[in-house]
Amino acid sequence: MLELRGLSKRFPGVQALDGVSLSFAPGEIHALVGENGAGKSTLIKIVTGLCRPDAGEVLFGGRPLRFQSYHDSLAQGIDIVSQEIQVIPESTIAENIMLDKMITRGRTGIIDWPAVNRVARDYLDRVGLALPPDTIIKRLSAAHKQLVQIAKALASEARVLLLDEPTSSLTEHEARNLFGLLRGLRDKGATIIFVSHKFEEVLALCDRVSVLRDGHLVGTRRTSELTRAGLVTMMIGRDVIQAHLGRLGVDGGPEMLRVERVTRAGRIEEASFILRQGEILGFYGLVGAGRTELARILIGEDRPDAGAIYVRGDKADIRSVADGLERYRIGYVTENRKEEGLLLASPISTNVTIAVWPRLANRLTRFISRVKETRITRDMIRDLDIRATGPFQRTEDLSGGNQQKICISKWLAADCDILIVDEPTVGVDIGAKEQIHQLLWDLAKRRGKAIILISSDMPEIVRVASRILVFRDRRIAGEIDGVDDGTKTYAEVSAAIGRYLN
Amino acid sequence: MPATQMPSGPAARFLSSSADRAERLSGRTLGLIIATAILFAALALLSQSFLSAYTMFVVSRQTAFYVLVALAQAFVLVIGQMSLAVGAIGSITTIVLGLCLDTWGLPPALAVLIALGVGALAGWLNGTLITRLKIDSFIVTLSMMFIFMGLRSGISGGSPYKVPESFSFIGQKSLLGVPYVFLLVLALLGGVGYMYRNTVFGRRMLATGGNAAAARLSGISTDRMVVSAHVLSGVFAALAAVLWASKLGSAAPETGDDWLIISFAVAIIGGTGLNGGIISALGILMGSAIFMLIKHGLVEVKANPYYANSFLGLLILLAIVVDRVREIYSNKQKEK
């Protein structure tokens, strides 16, 4: 159905794709996996006409395709559900789904809203989204927006459907529903290309999997012949140990943060916990369960309605992020680094030192020392193994994992001893993920930082945290101790988490 | 991806007053310098009187006013907002200056301080309304523009105020043929460029304009930056008004009526990013010079003055198109 022949694409300094040949058959779900920078995005861009290859061609039904634009690929019957949610926030669900095929009353150009809503309703039913089609998109949760995007792709009746990390914001139930839907499409003869970082999904859902590494195709296998470990090895070219990183052991350590019955209406209710020096406290739960909401109160971005916060034993009144940083040394690595974490157009040095400019400035003139700024940035690049051409490279040009390290380095430069890290490895490749886990563990173990790790990735939180709080429906539903002491297996901890979740 | 190394050395440092996006800025600023030089040479060839001391005096002084007005806008553009009240603040401070000097007979130095204070207060009011009520800068400054304009007309009744002879010194005299106003503005411009590049305050304003959420979550009080930017804008509008009164030898209520358009035009031609985060002091100087030279040139070639605004509109459009073409070109380069 869709065949790629010898695709090559070069960006300055990087061979993004190097002679990749691949074929996607009708009636199959074909996974595409690889680390960030392996060439997946470039490949998707070429197939959808967003970027032209230097060499090679794309055959569709035996005919070579010459895309001039994204619209051309749509016209050919190739549609994509992208990772970043692309919806029009102010319009209705039905408008978003039917945008390019609005039903009009004859040739008048006047939209027949009842008909549009009726058809949209149909697609919503298929993705299992029980909301009226005239709901305004911006009121929807991220997961529901994602489902609308999928409904839109269904409506396009595409013969080839590309899904780029479609489950990143979905609940397990929604994801299962989506998988059922995709299998149905496959059985009707559609080609589905499924890009994902989640191996369990890939192995459970897909028929075949193609692995890319450094712009090369490592190979294509049937998933029935492949184990998770085998897949990981193909991807990174070595085996990964998945055991806990090691005991942090801080039972009697000094108390850094104590939270008592903190409440903010509609966000978090009566949260209480203690965070000690040198430990990593995991916040596990679904998006919207109150984890990030509580974090935003702790850093001073939101104010609590009730409850008390103590920092190092003293009652704290954190008025703003600036205040939290200056008076209490609390740092927050945001959930979405591109929107809230980084000045993308600025050099690395700006992002590393942004929180410490006052310290780099001459006391009298308030001029920032370029020398100190450069030195700190170089140190961070070295210590955190950030892959960059130098301290002044544009932050935008770095990979997700390296950008994430810069987000963390900002708070290391600021010498924060309470660090809240929100979903640090979303969209990060497995090699960088490993490094970030090790980095967080080292910061707690060797530098005595008190860390809160917010994550929806169960293997990650069980592997890195020493204690886990489970959030459900805006409350702390339970606590699991001694995750790091080697007495509990992964299965035991994950079962305990599962009990609190239900 | 290519490494965007910061240019080094004093020359490059002056070319790129913005700490970030240095590469693109210096290219843009260089283009502006070349355009200014071409215009200047063309005018010198076209008109025999152009290089005369008198014309140079008038042209450089007028350019200085454009710089001040453009800076008043650029301070706010840098943090990702806009101010429609730049001219109105100039207007209201002119009235305050007139009241101080003419009606109450205060000493000039005190009158100037009060006028600048009023400018700062007006800017503070804009910034505070924007941050406290979380209203768009467009709406707040639009309302304030009308409020100030109304106050201006109501208080003055439309007639100008007299200013003492001694007050006109700075606006009308020169040092070795260079107007004091121009010298003052050059110094201020250098200070502003340095501030954005090298001081905590300036870098924080650039960061606020670059990505307000990221700046706030990195511990920058972005609200404070917004208020500060509007205060700076108000002070510079007031300063322009004071110098204008000094130049005219009277405090004329209609001062500032054409500043709104000029402030945007010159700031944009000078390469100030409309989405925040980018400013070039040298760019603004060149933008002002280009604006002035084209206005002057239209007079020289005896163009129908009724059409003058159309030419200036085309100039703004051209500046944006050139920038866009440059952007597309540099993206193409990247893809290769």
Interface residues (C-beta under 8 A of the other chain):
Chain A: F11 P12 G13 V14 C51 I299 E301 S320 V321 A322 G324 L325 E326 Y332 T334 E339 E340 G341 L342 L343 L344 A345 S346 P347 T350 I354 A355 W357 P358 A361 T365 R366 F367 I368 R370 T389 G390 F392 Q393 R394 D397 K410 A414
Chain B: M1 P2 A3 T4 Q5 M6 A19 D20 R21 N198 T199 V200 F201 R203 R204 A207 G210 N211 A213 A214 A215 R216 L217 S218 G219 I220 S221 G277 K334 E335 K336
